[in-house]
Amino acid sequence: MSDGDLAPHLSRLGLPDDEIHAYQYLLRTGPSTAEEIAAGIGRPQPGVRVAVRALTDAGLVGTGGPHGTVFTPVPPASGLEILSRRRASELEQARVATLNAYDTFRRAVSPQRTDDLIEVVTGTAIAQRIQQMELSARTEIRRLESPPYFTEGHVNNAELEQLARGEVTYRVVYARASVEDPARYANNIQPCVAAGEQARVLPEVPVKLTIVDQQFATVSLPVAEADVNRSLLVVHPSSLLSALVGLFEASWRLAVPLQAGAHAVSPVQPIEQRLLGLLAAGANDDSIARQLGISRRTVFRHLQRLMEHAGATSRFQLAVHAVRHRWI
């Protein structure tokens, strides 16, 4: 290999020009003093002395002679290992420095890093994205449900398809406002519950949330902001996703069942089961009457009968009794 062929490889190992020329000279001529090397490569002696000391430290050159002033090449295996490791360390330091520099720039532009955790979907793409994510589920979908809806007036065919296949379970906590909406209840909630959805109710839910398996979650803006900025946040696996899973599970434990399971034994009539579900959700008499298509007087008669049967002295006690005894 000629000097011209070797020089680029030595440069890649991190050797500067003075060290490369001194080492190549020693490979050609053998043992030499610093003065001889300087004269042979045409470089100043002080720079050459620094170069040969560096080559000695790197394990490529050994010293000899009466005062250690004669330099000669030595087997390079250990020296090359030292240089390779040094170079790798320098490259790693350069990589870290570059990443840190970019992070400093990014924080100056955007104080909070969300590009790898959160995706924002807006406008007309929201409804399609929701359906795509729901159909991608493999085991479970968990949801905190409340108005407003991006698919207003539409039957949730994606959920009905998943439930029909029997591979994906649904657990949904509805806000009272959802079950008090007659159209929403009839067109979406009731068909899904009948198809196998596990449904519970709270007076309010903390956020509109859907969790698909353990892969991602969607978060929608609350009612007050939805009319101004229609957007959907898609949260990818992270500590934030874990926190949202914990929020759902806490809400699920606090919620009351919306409707009895298939094997529940209840002494109440079907219309009274629905009445109790609405009552547990916090609905008032007028809302219950509208949902059931009966008068307020009939609602009151049903409540009287149920309270007597349960031995309850208040509607709250009746709701608690109904849940405990699986009337709803």
C-alpha positions in Angstrom: 0.0 0.0 0.0 1.4 3.4 -1.0 1.6 6.4 1.3 -1.3 8.0 -0.6 -3.5 4.9 0.0 -2.7 4.8 3.7 -3.1 8.5 4.6 -7.0 8.6 4.3 -7.3 5.6 6.6 -5.1 7.1 9.2 -7.1 10.3 8.9 -10.3 8.4 9.6 -8.7 7.1 12.8 -8.3 10.7 13.9 -4.6 11.2 13.2 -3.7 14.8 12.1 -1.4 15.5 9.1 1.8 15.8 11.2 1.3 12.5 12.8 0.4 10.8 9.5 3.5 12.1 7.7 5.8 11.1 10.6 4.3 7.6 10.8 4.6 7.1 7.1 8.2 8.2 7.2 9.0 5.7 10.0 7.3 2.9 8.0 9.5 3.7 5.0 12.9 4.3 6.8 12.7 2.5 10.1 14.2 3.8 13.4 14.8 7.6 13.3 15.2 10.6 15.6 12.8 13.5 15.6 15.3 15.6 13.9 15.7 13.0 11.1 11.9 12.8 10.7 11.5 16.6 10.5 14.2 16.8 7.9 12.7 13.9 5.9 9.1 15.2 5.8 10.1 18.9 5.6 8.2 19.9 8.8 9.4 22.0 11.8 11.1 20.1 14.5 8.8 21.3 17.4 5.7 20.1 15.6 7.3 16.8 14.7 8.4 16.2 18.4 4.7 16.7 19.4 3.6 14.3 16.6 5.9 11.4 17.5 5.0 11.7 21.2 1.3 11.5 20.2 2.1 8.4 18.1 3.9 6.9 21.0 0.9 7.5 23.3 -1.3 6.0 20.7 0.7 2.7 20.7 1.9 3.0 17.0 5.5 3.9 17.7 8.0 2.8 20.3 11.2 4.6 21.6 14.7 3.4 21.9 18.3 4.6 22.0 20.4 5.8 24.9 17.9 8.6 25.9 14.7 7.3 24.2 15.2 9.6 21.3 15.0 7.1 18.6 11.5 6.2 17.3 10.5 3.1 15.5 7.1 1.5 14.4 5.7 -1.3 16.6 3.0 -3.9 15.9 -0.1 -1.7 15.5 -2.8 -4.0 16.8 -3.1 -2.5 20.3 -2.5 1.0 18.9 -5.2 0.7 16.4 -7.6 -0.6 19.1 -6.8 2.5 21.2 -7.4 4.8 18.2 -10.6 3.1 17.2 -12.0 3.4 20.7 -10.9 7.0 21.0 -12.6 7.7 17.7 -15.8 6.0 18.7 -15.8 8.0 21.9 -15.3 11.2 20.0 -18.1 10.3 17.6 -20.5 9.5 20.4 -19.7 12.8 22.1 -20.3 14.6 18.8 -23.7 12.8 18.4 -24.8 13.8 22.0 -23.6 17.4 21.4 -25.6 17.6 18.2 -28.7 16.2 19.8 -28.4 18.6 22.7 -27.9 21.5 20.4 -31.0 20.6 18.5 -33.0 20.2 21.7 -31.9 23.7 22.7 -33.1 25.0 19.4 -36.4 23.1 19.6 -37.2 24.4 23.1 -36.6 27.9 21.9 -39.1 27.4 19.1 -41.6 25.2 21.0 -41.3 24.9 24.8 -43.1 21.6 25.0 -42.1 18.6 22.9 -45.2 16.8 21.5 -44.0 15.7 18.1 -43.3 12.1 19.2 -46.2 11.9 21.7 -49.2 13.7 20.4 -50.7 14.1 16.9 -53.3 16.7 16.1 -56.2 15.9 13.7 -58.5 18.7 12.7 -61.6 19.4 10.6 -63.2 16.9 8.4 -60.5 14.3 8.9 -61.6 13.7 12.5 -64.6 11.4 11.9 -62.7 9.2 9.4 -59.7 9.0 11.8 -61.9 7.9 14.7 -63.4 5.1 12.6 -60.1 3.9 11.4 -58.6 3.7 14.9 -61.7 2.0 16.2 -61.6 -0.7 13.5 -57.9 -1.2 14.2 -58.6 -2.4 17.8 -57.6 -6.0 18.6 -58.7 -6.6 22.2 -60.4 -3.7 24.0 -61.7 -0.2 23.6 -62.3 2.0 26.6 -64.2 5.3 26.3 -65.3 8.3 28.4 -68.3 9.6 26.4 -69.9 13.1 26.4 -71.1 15.7 23.9 -70.3 17.2 21.5 -70.0 14.5 18.9 -68.0 14.5 15.6 -70.4 12.0 14.1 -73.7 13.6 15.3 -76.8 11.6 14.2 -74.8 8.6 12.9 -75.0 5.1 14.2 -71.7 3.8 15.5 -71.3 1.1 12.9 -67.7 0.6 13.7 -68.5 -0.5 17.3 -71.4 -2.7 16.2 -69.1 -4.4 13.7 -66.4 -5.0 16.3 -69.0 -6.3 18.9 -70.5 -8.6 16.2 -67.2 -10.3 15.6 -66.8 -10.9 19.3 -63.1 -10.2 19.4 -63.1 -6.7 20.9 -64.7 -5.7 24.2 -66.1 -2.2 24.9 -66.2 -0.5 28.2 -67.9 2.9 28.1 -68.6 5.5 30.8 -71.3 7.9 29.6 -71.9 11.4 30.9 -75.4 12.2 32.0 -75.8 14.6 29.1 -75.3 11.7 26.7 -78.1 9.5 28.1 -80.4 12.5 28.5 -80.2 13.0 24.7 -83.2 10.9 23.3 -81.8 10.7 19.8 -78.3 9.8 21.0 -79.6 7.2 23.4 -81.9 5.6 20.8 -79.6 5.6 17.8 -76.2 4.9 19.5 -76.2 4.0 23.1 -79.0 1.5 23.3 -78.0 -0.5 20.1 -74.4 -0.8 21.4 -75.4 -1.9 24.8 -77.8 -4.4 23.3 -74.9 -5.7 21.2 -72.7 -6.3 24.2 -71.1 -3.0 25.3 -70.5 -2.7 29.0 -71.9 0.7 29.8 -71.8 2.8 33.0 -72.8 6.4 33.8 -71.4 9.4 35.7 -73.0 12.8 36.1 -70.0 14.2 34.2 -66.8 12.7 32.7 -63.5 14.5 33.1 -62.6 14.4 29.4 -63.8 12.9 26.1 -61.5 10.0 25.8 -61.1 6.8 23.7 -58.3 4.3 24.4 -57.6 1.6 21.8 -55.9 -1.4 23.3 -52.6 -0.1 24.8 -51.6 1.5 21.5 -53.0 5.0 21.5 -55.8 7.2 22.9 -57.8 10.1 21.4 -58.7 13.1 23.5 -61.3 15.7 22.3 -61.8 19.2 23.4 -64.6 20.0 26.0 -67.9 21.5 24.9 -66.9 25.0 25.7 -64.0 24.9 23.2 -65.3 22.5 20.5 -67.2 25.1 18.5 -64.1 27.3 18.3 -61.4 24.7 17.6 -62.5 21.3 16.3 -59.5 19.1 16.9 -58.7 15.7 18.1 -55.5 14.8 19.9 -54.0 11.3 19.3 -51.7 10.2 22.1 -49.1 7.6 21.4 -47.5 5.2 23.9 -45.9 7.3 26.7 -46.4 8.1 30.3 -49.2 10.4 29.2 -51.1 7.4 27.7 -50.6 5.5 30.9 -52.1 8.4 32.9 -55.1 8.4 30.6 -55.6 4.7 31.1 -55.5 5.3 34.9 -58.1 8.1 34.5 -60.4 5.8 32.7 -60.1 3.0 35.2 -60.8 5.4 38.1 -63.9 6.8 36.3 -65.1 3.2 35.6 -64.9 2.3 39.3 -66.9 5.3 40.3 -69.6 4.9 37.6 -72.9 3.0 38.0 -74.1 0.4 35.4 -76.4 1.8 32.8 -78.2 -1.5 32.2 -78.2 -5.0 33.7 -76.2 -7.8 32.1 -77.7 -10.7 30.3 -77.9 -12.9 33.4 -79.1 -10.3 35.9 -82.2 -11.2 37.9 -84.3 -8.1 38.5 -87.8 -7.8 40.1 -88.5 -4.6 38.2 -90.0 -4.0 34.8 -87.9 -3.2 31.7 -89.2 0.4 31.7 -88.2 0.7 35.3 -84.7 -0.6 34.6 -84.3 2.3 32.1 -85.8 4.7 34.6 -83.3 3.6 37.3 -80.4 3.9 34.9 -81.4 7.5 34.1 -81.9 8.2 37.8 -78.5 6.8 38.7 -77.0 9.1 36.0 -78.6 12.1 37.7 -81.4 12.8 35.2 -84.3 14.8 36.5 -88.0 13.9 36.2 -88.6 15.9 33.0 -85.6 14.3 31.3 -86.6 10.8 32.4 -90.2 11.3 31.2 -88.9 12.5 27.7 -86.6 9.6 27.4 -89.2 7.0 28.4 -92.1 8.7 26.5 -94.3 8.9 29.6 -95.7 11.7 31.8 -94.0 13.1 34.9 -96.9 11.6 36.9 -96.2 8.1 35.6 -92.5 8.6 36.4 -93.5 9.5 40.0 -95.7 6.4 40.3 -92.9 4.1 39.2 -90.5 5.8 41.6 -93.0 5.4 44.5 -93.4 1.7 43.8 -89.6 1.1 43.5 -88.8 3.0 46.7 -91.4 0.9 48.6 -90.0 -2.3 47.1 -86.5 -1.3 48.1 -87.3 0.2 51.4 -85.6 3.4 50.4 -86.5 6.8 51.8 -84.7 8.8 49.1 -83.9 8.6 45.4 -80.2 8.3 46.2 -80.9 5.3 48.5 -83.0 3.8 45.7 -80.2 4.2 43.1 -77.6 2.6 45.5 -80.0 -0.3 46.2 -80.7 -0.8 42.5 -77.0 -1.1 41.7 -76.2 -3.3 44.6 -79.0 -5.7 43.8 -78.3 -5.7 40.1 -81.6 -4.1 39.1 -79.7 -2.1 36.5 
